[in-house]
Amino acid sequence: MQTHTDTNNKILQTKLSVIVPTVGRNVELKELLQSLTALRDLDYYEILIIDQNKEIVLDSILQQFPNLYIKHY
């Protein structure tokens, strides 16, 4: 089981990985991330964004969700 730290440097075990491949779906990705912020026990989720866009367009969206544990590839 993978671990990560929260904003208080508490070590947390990841219980669920949400893998999101995306290309040209900026609005839909933002809506998904807004929905994920409503989850309980948010600290146990990791969100893996597999960015297939040709240009860097997701950084500004992902920065809007500092409470989510997001890995951007």
Buried (B, 14 or more C-beta within 10 A) or exposed (E): EEEBEEEEEEEBEBEEEBEBEBEEBBEEBBEBBEEBEEEEEEBBBBBBBEBEEEEEEBEEBBEEBEEBBBEEE
